[in-house]
């Protein structure tokens, strides 16, 4: 065809070819020329026809074998996202930039798919979001494509041509491709495949994996024909290709490939979901769980995989992925129910967790003492989340007794039982008793598991809570400072346990500012969500910091938002909702505050009892509002009663008792004849605060300036 353009005519085909070659080689009549061979995927068929001379030859091909013909290989990279968006909007001007970017992400910036999907969407009333969802789910039968005049082949046809060529040249590559289609989109680690015992495989796959030369040649063929990219020991397949290959496999045959992937996951399973060092390995494997069919498979291997991976996701704090997998996993066996309950508990759905954990406990026989001990511990945690503290404490006592009777030699069982009991005592306000138990638990964990084990780190924060709540602020701070450093070193700053430890350090320190707690809240909300228990716990600290720095309007807005979130999650009568309401009252005008605090005091008394520290704290605040309204006799009576009960429940030296006495002194000064008693009470209370909190602690400094003390409710981890 070039001959006439070069002024060459006559002779047969062979003569014309030779004449064209000669003209191009000599550069006559054109010294500058360019020949483009588009889609030249069979180098052997055309390599001998390539001309030489002063011009250039540009070849587009999916076949990297051109490198053996002295061609310089230049990889064509994927379109940049802005290029993809521009292409989509040229084909479908009605789509905005966000819709175009959404489509580009779904097809991984593949030019042909972008062109044909955008062409169809440009003339369709189907929302882009629905179309993209179908693309990602692999529902190719639901999708429309519109071909451009410049390229007459649809993507499926072009893909089938490419795969047919691969099938004719390297048949084993198709088997490997089908197997890879049952992994998650993205890199398929080749070492996973080669770890599967050969006896578990079909004969063709076993022969392929057992022959190193054939294996490397087959993997190389997928890369040579641009079906996949080979990166760092993994095959990277385009999502559309993977979905098309998977859809082309019959159901029975598909299950045989999926089973191999499940076996590969079994071989690669670290088996230690509670070890942070193993979490990167789990993270690499977990995306393959669903496409392998493990979530629907009834076999024990799959069940163990699902339970182990859900344990990892819960302990590592990846609750969103865990919930996704738990929702899709079939089966009702106790292990799966337990893992579902753990995720529900961590995300604050205590009622649903309680129903699952109770069903598991009731399904266990009396002879299964170890299983019942574990089930009791989990159910008690749910009950604490539901504010059924007395019931949780009774269950924790039963767990302790059962573990002591059935497995007295098991240190881990005893430690877990003591840990559950200390948590229940903490919720009941028995802080000193809880502190003694949590100290024993921490000592045991350090001795048996080491200082950086997940359990040890959690126990450090729990014991520090008990120390501070029982009035030993300095001891709590001394423990919490290095503990936060260990949390970050082992788990990273973004892990839920690290966030909780960091927040408790902020509480221990007493000098933390608004910026510190706001940053912590943002991290928690980004990681866990606005309504997660840890996020809401930290949100109460934001209200506290804003109010103490004088930002009452902002504090009130933050407090009301926390109240609404607790009300939606736990109900109006839950102690955390009541406590959040009491915190909100502290940001309001006195006449509004006193009504809210009167109600909160009554509700908290009904919820946890009149002598619980939470009730006493709200009583302290209520007395302060009485004082501000001029109801000095009422304030004095309530302050005196609060101080007496706080001393009985928590001890004379406890900060809450001392703060109640500071308030009582302020009330007595407003009553005729009460000044002398006020001076004595104030002097003793100031000395007690300085001894317990330190002379420079904000609470001590405020009391010294005769600023009326108030108490902030703080939710506790269940």
VEXDO-62472 format. One line per 2 residues: number of its first residue (from 1); for each residue x, y, z of C-alpha. Coordinates in steps of 0.02 Angstrom, whole numbers, plus 32768, in hexadecimal, padded with zeros to 4 digits. Layout:
NUM	X Y Z ~ ...
//
This chain:
1	8000 8000 8000 ~ 8093 8076 8018
3	80D6 805B 7F68 ~ 8065 80D9 7F0E
5	8086 815D 7F93 ~ 8140 8148 7F74
7	812A 8153 7EB7 ~ 8149 8099 7E9F
9	80D9 8032 7E2E ~ 80D6 7F93 7DC8
11	8116 7EE5 7DEE ~ 80D1 7E62 7E64
13	80B7 7E6F 7F1D ~ 8165 7E32 7F46
15	81B6 7EB1 7ED3 ~ 8151 7F3E 7F1E
17	8183 7F0B 7FCD ~ 8239 7F0A 7F9E
19	8228 7FB2 7F45 ~ 81D3 8002 7FDD
21	8259 7FBE 8051 ~ 82E1 8003 7FE0
23	828E 80AE 7FD2 ~ 827A 80BD 808E
25	832B 8082 80AD ~ 8371 8103 8033
27	82FE 818C 8072 ~ 82C2 81B2 7FC1
29	8253 820C 7FA0 ~ 8235 8225 805C
31	82C5 822B 80D8 ~ 824B 824A 8169
33	81C8 81C3 817B ~ 8165 816B 8202
35	810F 80C3 81F6 ~ 8093 8092 827E
37	8066 7FDC 829A ~ 7FD0 7FE0 830F
39	7FA1 7F43 8371 ~ 8033 7EDC 8330
41	8021 7E52 83B1 ~ 8078 7DCA 834A
43	812C 7E05 8332 ~ 8162 7D6B 82CF
45	80E0 7D8E 824A ~ 811C 7E3D 821F
47	81CC 7E52 8266 ~ 821E 7E26 81BE
49	81BA 7EAF 8168 ~ 81FB 7F3D 81D4
51	825C 7FBB 816C ~ 8302 800A 8195
53	8341 80B6 8164 ~ 833B 816A 81A4
55	8284 8162 81D9 ~ 822B 8115 826D
57	81B8 8085 8294 ~ 813B 8092 8325
59	80E9 7FF0 835D ~ 8059 7FDE 83D8
61	8047 7F31 841F ~ 8016 7ECE 84B9
63	80A4 7E54 8498 ~ 8149 7E7B 84EE
65	819F 7DFD 847A ~ 81C9 7E91 8409
67	825C 7EAA 847D ~ 82B0 7E13 842E
69	82A7 7E6B 8384 ~ 8316 7EFB 83BC
71	8283 7F6E 83D8 ~ 828B 7FEB 8466
73	81FB 7FC3 84DB ~ 819E 8057 8524
75	8113 802C 859F ~ 8074 808E 8584
77	8040 80C3 8633 ~ 7F8B 80CF 866C
79	7F34 8173 864D ~ 7F4A 81F2 86D6
81	7EA7 8214 872F ~ 7E97 82C2 86E4
83	7EAF 8277 8636 ~ 7E29 81F5 865A
85	7DB0 827B 8694 ~ 7DD1 82E1 85F7
87	7DB2 8247 8588 ~ 7D0F 821E 85E1
89	7CCF 82CF 85D3 ~ 7CF6 82D6 8519
91	7C91 8238 84FE ~ 7C08 8268 857B
93	7C00 8326 858E ~ 7B6C 8315 8603
95	7BD5 82C4 868C ~ 7C29 8339 8708
97	7CDB 8325 8745 ~ 7CAB 82C2 87E1
99	7C44 8245 877D ~ 7CCF 8234 86FD
101	7D4F 8215 8787 ~ 7CDD 8192 87D6
103	7CD0 8135 8731 ~ 7D8C 8144 8713
105	7DB1 80F8 87BD ~ 7D38 8068 879E
107	7D8B 8036 86F8 ~ 7E3B 805B 873A
109	7E58 80DF 86B3 ~ 7E50 805E 8627
111	7E41 80C5 8586 ~ 7DD3 804D 8521
113	7D5C 802F 85B2 ~ 7D57 80E9 85D9
115	7D2C 8110 8524 ~ 7CA4 808D 8513
117	7C54 809F 85BF ~ 7C53 815E 85B4
119	7C0A 8153 8505 ~ 7B79 80EB 8547
121	7B5E 8154 85E4 ~ 7B5B 81F2 857B
123	7AB9 81B6 852A ~ 7A6F 815B 85C0
125	7A01 8190 8653 ~ 7A55 8111 86C5
127	7AAA 816B 8759 ~ 7B66 815F 8755
129	7B69 811C 8807 ~ 7AF9 8087 87D8
131	7B61 8063 873E ~ 7C04 8069 87A0
133	7BBB 7FF7 8827 ~ 7B90 7F77 87A0
135	7C40 7F88 8758 ~ 7C93 7F68 87FF
137	7C22 7ED5 8824 ~ 7C4D 7E85 877D
139	7B9A 7E89 873E ~ 7BD3 7E9F 868B
141	7B2F 7E5F 8645 ~ 7ADA 7EFB 868B
143	7B50 7F74 8636 ~ 7B45 7FCD 8591
145	7BD9 7FFD 8525 ~ 7BDB 8072 848F
147	7C64 805C 840F ~ 7CBA 80F0 83C0
149	7CCA 80F6 8304 ~ 7D87 80F3 8310
151	7D8D 804B 836B ~ 7D0C 7FCA 8336
153	7D2F 7F46 83BC ~ 7CD7 7F44 8464
155	7D40 7F27 84FF ~ 7D00 7E74 8518
157	7D28 7E48 8463 ~ 7DD5 7E97 846B
159	7DF4 7E39 850D ~ 7DBC 7D92 84C5
161	7E32 7DAA 8430 ~ 7EC1 7DCB 84A8
163	7E98 7D33 8513 ~ 7E81 7CC2 847C
165	7F2E 7CF4 8440 ~ 7F72 7CC9 84EC
167	7F14 7C23 84EE ~ 7F60 7BF1 8447
169	8011 7C1A 847B ~ 8018 7BF2 8536
171	7F7E 7B8C 856A ~ 7FB8 7B7B 861F
173	7FB1 7C38 8630 ~ 7EF4 7C31 8620
175	7EEB 7BB7 86B3 ~ 7F56 7C2B 871A
177	7EED 7CC0 86E6 ~ 7E4D 7C68 871A
179	7E98 7C41 87C2 ~ 7ED0 7CF5 87DB
181	7E1F 7D2F 87B1 ~ 7DE7 7CE6 8858
183	7E59 7D59 88BA ~ 7E2A 7E0B 88E6
185	7E47 7E94 8864 ~ 7EF8 7ED3 8870
187	7F9E 7E7A 8886 ~ 7F94 7DBC 8894
189	802B 7D80 88FC ~ 8076 7CEF 889C
191	80C5 7CA6 8939 ~ 8016 7C80 897A
193	7FF2 7C0E 88E7 ~ 8093 7BAE 88F3
195	8076 7B8B 89AC ~ 7FDD 7B1E 898A
197	8003 7A65 899F ~ 8005 7A15 88F1
199	7F97 7985 892A ~ 7F0A 7A01 8943
201	7F0F 7A3F 888F ~ 7ECA 7A04 87E9
203	7F48 79A8 877C ~ 7F64 7A3A 8701
205	7F80 7AB7 878D ~ 7FEC 7A40 87F1
207	805A 7A20 8758 ~ 8068 7ADB 8739
209	8096 7B07 87EC ~ 8110 7A75 87FC
211	8178 7AA5 8764 ~ 81E2 7B40 8787
213	8210 7B60 86D1 ~ 815F 7B4C 8694
215	811C 7BB5 8723 ~ 8190 7C47 86FF
217	816D 7C3A 8644 ~ 80B2 7C3E 8662
219	80BB 7CD2 86D8 ~ 812E 7D27 865B
221	80B1 7D09 85CF ~ 802A 7D69 862C
223	80A0 7DFB 863C ~ 80E3 7DE7 858A
225	8036 7DF4 853E ~ 8009 7E87 85B0
227	7F7D 7E24 8602 ~ 7FC8 7E4B 86AC
229	8058 7EAC 86F7 ~ 80DB 7E55 8760
231	8109 7EC1 87F6 ~ 816C 7E8B 888F
233	813D 7DD5 8882 ~ 8085 7DF5 885F
235	8018 7DF0 87C4 ~ 7FB0 7E8D 87AF
237	7F12 7E70 8747 ~ 7E9C 7EFA 8710
239	7DF7 7EEA 876B ~ 7D92 7EE3 86CA
241	7DFE 7E55 8687 ~ 7DF0 7DF6 872A
243	7D33 7E07 872E ~ 7D21 7DD2 8678
245	7D8E 7D38 8691 ~ 7D2F 7D07 872E
247	7C87 7D1D 86D9 ~ 7CBC 7CAA 864B
249	7CD9 7C15 86C1 ~ 7C4C 7B9A 86E2
251	7C0C 7B89 8795 ~ 7C57 7AE0 87C1
253	7CFE 7B0D 8775 ~ 7CFB 7BB4 87CD
255	7CEB 7B5E 8876 ~ 7D85 7AF4 8853
257	7DED 7B90 8834 ~ 7DA4 7BE8 88CC
259	7DD0 7B53 8938 ~ 7E86 7B64 8905
261	7E84 7C1A 893C ~ 7E3B 7BE8 89E4
263	7EC3 7B67 89F8 ~ 7F45 7BEB 89CD
265	7EFC 7C5C 8A53 ~ 7EFF 7BCD 8AD0
267	7FB7 7BAE 8AAF ~ 7FE0 7C67 8ABF
269	7F74 7C85 8B5A ~ 7FEC 7CBE 8BE5
271	7F76 7C73 8C67 ~ 7F9C 7CFD 8CE6
273	7F18 7D85 8CD0 ~ 7F42 7DCE 8D7A
275	7FF7 7DF1 8D4A ~ 800F 7E9F 8CFE
277	80AD 7E60 8CA7 ~ 803F 7DED 8C3E
279	7FC0 7E73 8C0D ~ 8019 7EA8 8B6C
281	800C 7DF4 8B30 ~ 7F53 7DEF 8B59
283	7F39 7E96 8B02 ~ 7F85 7E4E 8A63
285	7F14 7DB5 8A6A ~ 7E6D 7DF7 8AA5
287	7E32 7E43 89FF ~ 7E36 7D93 89B3
289	7DBF 7D49 8A34 ~ 7D1D 7D78 89DD
291	7D4D 7D53 8926 ~ 7D90 7CA9 895C
293	7CE1 7C75 8994 ~ 7D1C 7C5A 8A47
295	7C89 7CBF 8A8C ~ 7C0B 7C46 8A42
297	7C6B 7BA4 8A52 ~ 7C33 7B2A 8ADB
299	7CD8 7ACD 8AE6 ~ 7D3D 7ADB 8B89
301	7DD4 7B28 8B32 ~ 7D6B 7BBA 8AF5
303	7D15 7BCE 8B9D ~ 7DBB 7BD7 8BF7
305	7DFB 7C55 8B78 ~ 7D64 7CC7 8B8C
307	7D6A 7CC2 8C4A ~ 7E25 7CE3 8C4E
309	7E1A 7D74 8BD5 ~ 7D87 7DC1 8C32
311	7DED 7DB4 8CD3 ~ 7E7C 7E10 8C7F
313	7E09 7E98 8C3A ~ 7DBB 7EB3 8CE5
315	7E5F 7EB9 8D45 ~ 7EB5 7F27 8CC3
317	7E26 7FA3 8CC6 ~ 7DEC 7F8C 8C12
319	7D36 7F82 8C44 ~ 7CEF 7FB9 8B9B
321	7D3F 7F27 8B3E ~ 7D13 7EB2 8BCC
323	7C5C 7EE4 8BC5 ~ 7C5A 7ECE 8B08
325	7C9E 7E1D 8B16 ~ 7C33 7DEE 8BAB
327	7B95 7E27 8B51 ~ 7BBD 7DBC 8AB8
329	7BFB 7D22 8B12 ~ 7B7A 7C97 8B17
331	7B66 7C1A 8BA4 ~ 7B2D 7C1E 8C59
333	7BBC 7BC3 8CB0 ~ 7BEF 7C0B 8D5A
335	7C9B 7C47 8D23 ~ 7C50 7CB6 8C9C
337	7BC8 7CF6 8D10 ~ 7C4D 7D22 8D90
339	7CB2 7D85 8D12 ~ 7C18 7DE0 8CD4
341	7BED 7E0C 8D87 ~ 7C9D 7E4F 8DA6
343	7C8E 7EC5 8D11 ~ 7BE2 7EFE 8D49
345	7C24 7F1F 8DF8 ~ 7CB8 7F83 8DB9
347	7C46 7FEE 8D4D ~ 7BC8 800C 8DDA
349	7B38 7F99 8DAC ~ 7B35 7F46 8E56
351	7A83 7F02 8E4A ~ 7AA7 7EA0 8DAB
353	7B4C 7E63 8DF4 ~ 7AF5 7E2B 8E93
355	7A76 7DC5 8E32 ~ 7AFF 7D6A 8DD2
357	7B70 7D4C 8E67 ~ 7ADF 7D0E 8ED2
359	7AAC 7C92 8E4B ~ 7B5F 7C52 8E44
361	7B68 7C3D 8F01 ~ 7AC1 7BE2 8F06
363	7AFB 7B6D 8E7C ~ 7B91 7B31 8EE1
365	7B82 7A9A 8F51 ~ 7BB3 7A97 9009
367	7C48 7A29 8FDD ~ 7C94 7AB0 8F6F
369	7CD8 7B18 8FFD ~ 7D60 7B73 8F98
371	7CE2 7BA4 8F12 ~ 7C66 7BDF 8F95
373	7CEA 7C49 8FEB ~ 7D11 7CA5 8F49
375	7C59 7CB8 8F1D ~ 7C33 7CFE 8FCB
377	7CBD 7D80 8FB8 ~ 7C78 7DBB 8F12
379	7BC5 7DC1 8F4F ~ 7BF9 7E24 8FE8
381	7C4B 7EA5 8F77 ~ 7BA7 7EB7 8F16
383	7B48 7ECC 8FB9 ~ 7BC0 7F55 8FF0
385	7BA0 7FAC 8F4B ~ 7AE5 7FA2 8F6E
387	7B01 7FEA 901E ~ 7AC7 7F49 9071
389	7B59 7F57 90E8 ~ 7B1B 7EEB 9178
391	7AEF 7E5E 9100 ~ 7B9A 7E6D 90AC
393	7BEF 7E66 9156 ~ 7B8F 7DC9 9188
395	7BBF 7D76 90E3 ~ 7C76 7DA8 90FB
397	7C74 7D59 91A8 ~ 7C2A 7CB9 9160
399	7CB0 7CB9 90D9 ~ 7D39 7CCD 915B
401	7CF5 7C3E 91C4 ~ 7CDE 7BCB 912E
403	7D8E 7BEC 90EE ~ 7DD9 7BCF 919A
405	7D7B 7B2A 91AD ~ 7D96 7AE5 90FD
407	7E44 7B23 90CE ~ 7E9E 7B66 9167
409	7F47 7B4B 9115 ~ 7F1E 7BB7 907D
411	7F6A 7C63 9099 ~ 7F17 7CAF 9000
413	7E6A 7C76 9038 ~ 7E83 7CBE 90E6
415	7EC6 7D61 909E ~ 7E31 7D74 9029
417	7DB8 7D53 90B6 ~ 7E0B 7DD3 9127
419	7E0F 7E50 9099 ~ 7D54 7E3F 907B
421	7D31 7E50 9134 ~ 7D9B 7EEE 9143
423	7D3D 7F3B 90B0 ~ 7C96 7F18 9102
425	7CD2 7F5F 91A9 ~ 7D0C 7FFC 914E
427	7C5F 8014 9103 ~ 7C11 7FFE 91AF
429	7C81 8088 91F5 ~ 7CEB 8012 9260
431	7D8A 8061 9221 ~ 7E03 802C 92AA
433	7DD0 7F75 92A0 ~ 7DD9 7F7E 91E2
435	7E87 7FC9 91EC ~ 7EC8 7F3A 9257
437	7E85 7EB9 91DB ~ 7EC1 7F15 9141
439	7F6F 7F22 9190 ~ 7F74 7E65 91A4
441	7F39 7E4F 90F1 ~ 7FBE 7EC6 90B0
443	8048 7E71 9112 ~ 8011 7DC8 90CE
445	8008 7E06 901A ~ 80B5 7E55 9023
447	8101 7DB8 906D ~ 80B1 7D3C 8FF6
449	8098 7D9F 8F55 ~ 8119 7E28 8F5B
451	810A 7EE6 8F5F ~ 80D8 7EFD 8EA9
453	804F 7E79 8E99 ~ 7FA4 7EB7 8E67
455	7F56 7E7E 8F0B ~ 7FE0 7ECF 8F72
457	7FC9 7F76 8F1D ~ 7F0D 7F73 8F39
459	7F27 7F42 8FEF ~ 7F9B 7FD6 900A
461	7F15 8052 8FD7 ~ 7E91 7FF6 903F
463	7EFE 7FFA 90DA ~ 7F2A 80B1 90BE
465	7E6E 80D6 90B6 ~ 7E54 807F 915D
467	7EE6 80DB 91AC ~ 7EA4 8185 9176
469	7DEE 8160 919F ~ 7E1F 8123 924C
471	7E7B 81C8 926A ~ 7F2E 8195 9242
473	7F46 8214 91B7 ~ 8003 821C 91BE
475	8016 815F 91B7 ~ 7F9F 815A 9123
477	8002 81DF 90C6 ~ 80A6 8186 90EA
479	8060 80E7 909D ~ 8006 8137 900B
481	8094 819F 8FC2 ~ 8107 810D 8F90
483	8070 80A2 8F67 ~ 8039 811A 8EDE
485	80E7 8112 8E93 ~ 80DE 8053 8E93
487	8031 8057 8E44 ~ 806E 80C4 8DB5
489	810C 805D 8D9C ~ 80AD 7FB9 8D91
491	8005 7FE9 8D47 ~ 801D 8094 8CF9
493	7FC8 8136 8D2B ~ 7F28 810C 8CCE
495	7EF9 806A 8D26 ~ 7E5E 8072 8D97
497	7EC4 803B 8E2F ~ 7F44 80C4 8E0B
499	7EBA 8146 8DFD ~ 7E6E 810D 8EA2
501	7F19 810E 8EF7 ~ 7F40 81BB 8EB3
503	7E98 81FD 8EEE ~ 7EB2 81B8 8F9C
505	7F5D 820A 8FA2 ~ 7F06 82AE 8F79
507	7E91 8290 900C ~ 7F20 8261 9081
509	7F88 82F8 9053 ~ 7F01 8376 907E
511	7F58 83FE 9017 ~ 7F27 83C5 8F68
513	7EE0 844E 8EF9 ~ 7E53 8457 8E7A
515	7EC4 843D 8DE3 ~ 7F09 839A 8E2A
517	7E5E 834E 8E4B ~ 7E15 838F 8DA6
519	7EA2 833B 8D47 ~ 7E83 8299 8DA4
521	7DC9 82A4 8D7E ~ 7DE8 82BD 8CC4
523	7E5A 8225 8CBF ~ 7DD8 81BB 8D17
525	7D49 81F7 8CA8 ~ 7DAC 81D8 8C09
527	7DDF 812A 8C40 ~ 7D45 80EB 8C9B
529	7CB4 815D 8C6C ~ 7C5A 81EA 8CC7
531	7BEB 8175 8D2D ~ 7C6C 80F4 8D64
533	7C7F 80DB 8E21 ~ 7D34 8117 8E24
535	7D08 81B1 8DBC ~ 7C78 81E0 8E30
537	7CE6 81C4 8EC8 ~ 7D66 823F 8E83
539	7CDA 82B9 8E51 ~ 7CAD 82CF 8F09
541	7D5F 8309 8F24 ~ 7D4A 838E 8E9C
543	7CB5 83D7 8EFA ~ 7D1A 83D7 8F9A
545	7DAF 8430 8F4B ~ 7D45 84B3 8EF2
547	7CE2 84DC 8F8F ~ 7D7C 84E9 8FFE
549	7DCD 8560 8F81 ~ 7D33 85CE 8F82
551	7CEA 85A2 8ED7 ~ 7C3C 8581 8F19
553	7BDD 8591 8E75 ~ 7C4F 8516 8E1B
555	7C4F 84A5 8EB4 ~ 7B91 84A4 8EB6
557	7B87 8478 8DFE ~ 7C05 83EA 8E13
559	7BAD 83AB 8EAF ~ 7B01 83AA 8E5D
561	7B44 8349 8DC8 ~ 7B8D 82C7 8E3E
563	7AE9 82BB 8E9C ~ 7A8A 829D 8DFB
565	7B04 8217 8DC2 ~ 7AFC 81BC 8E68
567	7A3E 81CB 8E6A ~ 7A34 817F 8DBB
569	7AAE 80F3 8DE4 ~ 7A81 80C5 8E97
571	79DB 8115 8EC3 ~ 79A5 81A2 8F36
573	79BB 8142 8FDA ~ 7A6A 80FE 8FBE
575	7AE9 8145 903B ~ 7B56 8184 8FAC
577	7AC4 81E8 8F63 ~ 7A98 8229 9011
579	7B4D 8258 9032 ~ 7B5B 82AF 8F89
581	7ABD 8312 8FB3 ~ 7B0C 8345 9058
583	7BA8 8380 8FFC ~ 7B39 83E4 8F85
585	7AE6 8439 9019 ~ 7B8E 8480 9051
587	7B96 84E6 8FB0 ~ 7AEB 853A 8FC8
589	7AA4 85CB 902B ~ 7A85 85A1 90E2
591	79C7 85A0 90D7 ~ 79CC 8523 9047
593	7A5A 84C0 9094 ~ 7A05 84A1 913A
595	796C 8452 90E8 ~ 79D9 83E0 907E
597	7A47 83B0 9111 ~ 79B4 838B 9182
599	7971 8315 90FE ~ 7A1D 82C9 90DD
601	7A38 82AD 9198 ~ 7992 8254 91A8
603	79B3 81EB 910B ~ 7A64 81BC 913D
605	7A2A 818B 91EA ~ 79A9 8118 919B
607	7A29 80D2 9121 ~ 7ABD 80AC 9194
609	7A8B 80D8 9245 ~ 7A9C 8171 92B5
611	7B4C 8146 92F2 ~ 7B9C 8124 9249
613	7C29 81A0 9220 ~ 7BCB 81D7 9183
615	7B33 8205 91EC ~ 7BA1 825E 926B
617	7BF7 82C0 91E1 ~ 7B50 82FE 919C
619	7B1B 8328 924D ~ 7BB7 8393 9260
621	7B88 83F2 91C1 ~ 7AD3 8404 91F8
623	7B0C 8451 929D ~ 7B75 84CD 923B
625	7ADE 8506 91D7 ~ 7A77 8517 9276
627	7B02 8586 92BA ~ 7B02 85F1 921C
629	7A45 8608 9228 ~ 7A51 8641 92DD
631	7A08 85A1 9325 ~ 7A94 8599 93A4
633	7A3E 8529 9424 ~ 7A13 84A9 939E
635	7AC4 84B4 9359 ~ 7B10 849E 9405
637	7AA6 8406 942C ~ 7ACB 83B2 9386
639	7B85 83DA 938F ~ 7B93 8394 943E
641	7B36 82F5 9410 ~ 7B9E 82E0 9372
643	7C41 82F4 93D1 ~ 7C0F 8275 9454
645	7BD9 81F3 93D4 ~ 7C74 8210 9368
647	7CE5 81F6 93FF ~ 7C88 8155 942D
649	7C8B 810E 937C ~ 7D32 814E 933C
651	7D95 817E 93D7 ~ 7DB6 8221 9432
653	7E4A 824D 93C4 ~ 7DF1 8232 931F
655	7DEA 82CF 92B0 ~ 7D2D 82C3 929D
657	7D18 82C8 935B ~ 7D92 835B 9367
659	7D37 83BA 92DD ~ 7C92 839F 9336
661	7CE0 83E7 93D3 ~ 7D21 847E 9371
663	7C6F 849A 9334 ~ 7C2B 8484 93E3
665	7CA4 850A 9423 ~ 7C65 8583 939E
667	7BB1 855E 93D0 ~ 7BD4 8574 948B
669	7C1E 8621 946E ~ 7B76 8659 942C
671	7B1D 861E 94CA ~ 7B1F 8681 956B
673	7B99 8636 95E6 ~ 7BE7 85C0 956A
675	7C88 861C 9542 ~ 7CF5 85CB 95C8
677	7CC0 851C 9597 ~ 7CDA 854A 94E1
679	7D8E 8580 9500 ~ 7DB9 84DE 9558
681	7D67 8470 94D3 ~ 7DB9 84D2 9446
683	7E67 84C9 9493 ~ 7E5C 840C 94A9
685	7E14 83F3 93F9 ~ 7E9A 845F 93A8
687	7F21 83FC 93FF ~ 7ED1 835A 93C6
689	7EC5 8393 9311 ~ 7F79 83CD 9310
691	7FB2 8326 9358 ~ 7F50 82BC 92DD
693	7F50 8324 923D ~ 7FE7 8392 925B
695	7FEF 844A 9288 ~ 7FF2 8482 91D3
697	7F65 8415 9192 ~ 7ED9 847D 9143
699	7E5A 843C 91C2 ~ 7ECB 846E 9253
701	7EF1 8518 9209 ~ 7E39 853C 91E9
703	7E08 8508 929A ~ 7E90 8578 92E1
705	7E42 860A 9281 ~ 7D98 85D9 92C7
707	7D51 85B0 921C ~ 7CBC 8540 923D
709	7CED 848E 9208 ~ 7C85 8427 918F
711	7C96 8373 9159 ~ 7C9C 8331 90A6
713	7C4A 828C 907D ~ 7CBB 8219 901A
715	7C82 8176 8FC6 ~ 7CED 80DE 8FE9
717	7D22 8058 8F6B ~ 7CB6 7FBD 8F86
//
